[in-house]
């Protein structure tokens, strides 16, 4: 699932570090002996590359179209096609900082339901005029998510787009999907699975950051020296981290995407200090590599790269014995 072959990584190490293939294979063998059945050979070569400070590939995750079940709180630039289940009343609000109007719509697809919160006045007027009705299909672009995993929310702000009944787009009837968590091997993961996985971290990328509104989590940009949120007006932003790692459980490996507090939980500190200094992250990377984690979350299919990714909702560190015990339980269950 790494998207780059074992041989390609070996060749990259040989080129950048001027060491022989035999030396590289020896390093890989040592890692396999160190971790036993907890990682695969592909995972071992990634650890070796990291320790030699060879960057295997760039950390770029493009925007993608999600199924409703793949939406987690704290996401930005969410794109989804969904069918309208109910349309609420337009409500007015007033706070110390601003006033305006908002309307809630429930939409969904065959994987679940999500509340769509509309703050942008032009789309609120569309709702008032009765142009969004039950059974209509909405193509939602550049939304941001909040809420809880049990019932997430998508928020439509000034940079979001809604297309009503776009030509050629079909959505299956929405259902209320309950989210079940159970342990699975990575090799057995399927799209939309909500599960726990246990494995070893074999690849760590530098954290990325974006400026966001502290109230709604929406990404904001600096214009003329001022940060403005489409919902909350002029703000002092917070810096939100995103961290990507590869987790390997011996059966296969998968990219795990962590947002917000999970990043600090993994690195055991404040990630903001690495905002402008990736070099300082190298010591943290070394400490993270080889950790065994239990990760709860959801499998998402990255159509552009034709691979699964795992959107983490919670993480906890486990020891090697717990990993081994779970492997034995799986074997006993199967045989």
N, C-alpha and C positions, 0 to 999 in steps of 0.2 A: 503493500500500500504506500510505500514511500514515494513512488513515482520516479525513482532513480535506481539503477541496478547496482548490485554488489560490485560487479566488475568496474562500473563507471566510477564508483567511490574509490576503489583501490587505485585506479589510474590517476584520479585527481590527487590523491595523497602522494603517489609516486612523483607526479609532476611538480607539486608545490613544495614537497619536503625532501626530494631527492633521496628517498630510501627505497630499498628493493622490495619486490613483491613478497619475498620470503620473510623479510622483517615484518611486513604488514600482517602476513598470515600468522606469524608468531604472536603478534600483539592481539589479534582476534582470538586466537586459541586461548590465550591467558584470560581474556574476558569471559569466554565461554566456560572455562574452568572455574572462574571466580563466581559467576552467577548461576552455573548449572543449567537447569531446564527453565530458568526464569526469563531468559531472553533467547531469541533466535540468532542465527549467524548474521542476518541483515541488521538486527539491532546492535550486535557487537561491533560491527564495522562503523556504525554511526557513533558509538561511544569513543572508539579509537580516533575517528576523524575529529571529534570535538576536543579530545585531550591534546591532539596535535594542532588544534586551532585551524583546522581546514574547514572552510565554509562550504558545505555540500551543495546547498541550493538557496535561492533567495526566498524570503518569507513574505510572499504576496498572496493574500486571500481576496479574490475578486468579489464584487457584489454578486448575489445569486437570488434565484426565486425560491422561496421557502414554501413548504407545506405548513399548515397551521400548527401541527404537532411539533414542528421543528423550532418554533418561536420560544425563546427564553427571555426573561426580563433582562434589560440592560443592553439590548442590541440596537444598532443604528442602521439606517439605509436598508430596511427590510422591504423586500418585494414579495407580494403574494397575490394570487388570484383566489377570490372567495365569493360565496353566495350569501346574500342578505337573508338573515333569519328574523330579525325584528328591528324596528326603527323607533328610537325614543323621542321624547319631546325636547325642543331647543330650550336651554336654560340660560339665564343671565347670572353673572357672578361679579362680585366686586371685592378686591382685596386692598391692602395698603399700597400695593405697588401698581396694580392695574385693574381694569375691569373689561369685561367682554362677554362672549357667549360660547356655549359648548353644547354638543349633542353626542349622545352615545348610540351606536349601532352594533348589533351582534351579527357577526358574519362567521362563515365556516366553510370547511370542505370535508372530504370523507375521513380526515384524520382528527377533526375536532372543531371546537368553537373558540372564538376570540372576540373580546370587546374592542370595537373600533371607536376611539375617542377623537372627535373632530373639533379642532380649535380654530381652523382657518375660516374666516368669514365667508369667503366665496363659496366654499363647499357647504357651509351651514345654510346659506341661501338656497343652494340646490336642494337640500333636504326640505326646507320650508316650502319650496315650490312643488313638492311631491314628486321630484324627479328621481329619487332613490326609493325603491319599493321592495317589499318582500319578494324573494326569488330573483331579483336582479343580480347580475354578476358584476363584481367590482375588481378592477385591476389596480392594486395598491402599490405605489412606488415611493421609496425613500421615507417610509414610516420609521418610528422608533418605538421600542417596546418597554413596558413597565409591568407592574402587577406581580402576581405570584405564578409559580409553575402550575398550580392547580387550575387557575383561570387567568391567563395573561391578558394584557391590554396592548393594543397597537394605537399609537397616537399620530394624528395627522396634523402637521404644522404647516408653516408657510412654504417650506421647500418640498413638501410631499405632493404627490399627484394622485388623483382618482380618475379612472376612466370607467364609465358606466356602460355595461354590456358591450365590451369590445368585440369586434367582429372575429369570429373563429375561435373564441375562448370558451371552453366548457368546464364546468365544475360539478363534480358529483354532489349528491345531496349531503348536507352537513350532518354530522353525528357528534354527540357528546362523548368524547373519548376519554376513558379513565386511564391514568398513567400508572403503569405497574413497573416496579423495579425488582429485578432479580439478577443474579450473577450470570454473566455470559463470557465465554471465551471470545477473544477478538475475531478469530477466524469465523465464528458463527454469527457475527453481527449482521443485521439486516437494516435496510433503510427504515427510519422512523422508530426503531427500537428505543424504549426508555428503560435503561438497564444500569447495572453496576458492572464495572470492569476492574480487574486487579492486574497490575503489571509493573514493569520497570521502566523508568524514564531513560531513554537512550539518545534523545536529541532535544536540545533546548535552543530556542531562538531568542534574540534580543527582544525585550518588551517594546511594544509600540504604544503611543499615547495619542489621545485626542482631547481637545477642550470641550467641556460639556456643562450644561446648566445643572446646578446642584439640586434643583427642585424637580425637574422632569427627566434629567439624564440625556437630553437632546444635544447632539453635537452643535457647537457654535464656532463661528469664525471671527477674527479680528478685522473690523472695518473702521478706518479713520480713528484708530486707537481705542475703539469701544467694542466690547462683546455684547451682542444682542441676541436674546432668545426670542423666537417667534411667538412663544407662549407667555414668557415672563418679562419681556422687555430687556432693558439694560441690566447686565448682571456682572458679577465677579465669578468667573468660571472655575471649575475644578478640573484637574487633569485625570483622565480615566485610562488605566492601563489595560492592555490586552497581551496575553502571553500564550505562545504556542509551543507545545512539546510533542514528542512522539513517545507513545507508551507501547511497550512490547511485553506480551505475556507468554512467549515461547511458541504460541500457535500462529501469531501474526502480529502486526503492529498497526497503529492508527494515530493520526494527528489529533491531539486534544487541544481545544481552544478554551482558554480561561479568561474571564472578564473580572474587572473590578476587585472586590475583596478577596476573591480566590487567588489572585496574583500575589498579594501580600501574605496570604496564608501559606502559599507554597514556598516563597523565598524567605519567609519568617522575618519580614521587615517591610519598610515603606519603599515601594518601587519607584517613587517619584525621583529619588536621587540618581536614577539611571536615565532620566529624561534627556539629558544632553551629554551623557558620558557612557557610551556602550562599553568602553574598555573596562570601566569599573565593574561591569557585570560579569566579567570572566571568572572571578573568584566565586560568585554566586552560582554561575553555571556549573562550575566544578563540583560544588556542594550538592546541586540538584541532581546531576547525572548519577544514575545508579539507584536513586530512591525508589522504593516500592510504594505504589499508591493504590488506594481504592477510589475510583472516580464514579460518581453518579451523574447521569445526564442522558443525552439523546443523540442518536446516530442521525447524521444528515448526509445526503448524497451531494457531493460537489460535482455537478454535471460538467463543468468546464474541464476539470482534470480527471473525471471519471473515477472518483475515489470516494470512500466514506471518510467522514470526519466526525469527531465526537465533541459536542457542545457541553462543557462541564457545568453542572449546577452545584456540586459539592465535591470536596476532596478530603481524604484522610490518609495519613501515612500508616502503612502496615509493615510488619517485619517479614523476613524471608520465610519463617516457619508458617505464618498464616497463609502466605501465597502457596506454599507447598501443600498445606492441608486442604486448601480449596481445590488444587489440582487433583489430589487423591480422591476427594469427594466426587469430582466430575467423573473420574475413571470408574469408581464404584457404581455410580448411577448408570453409566453406560454399559458396564460389563457385569 
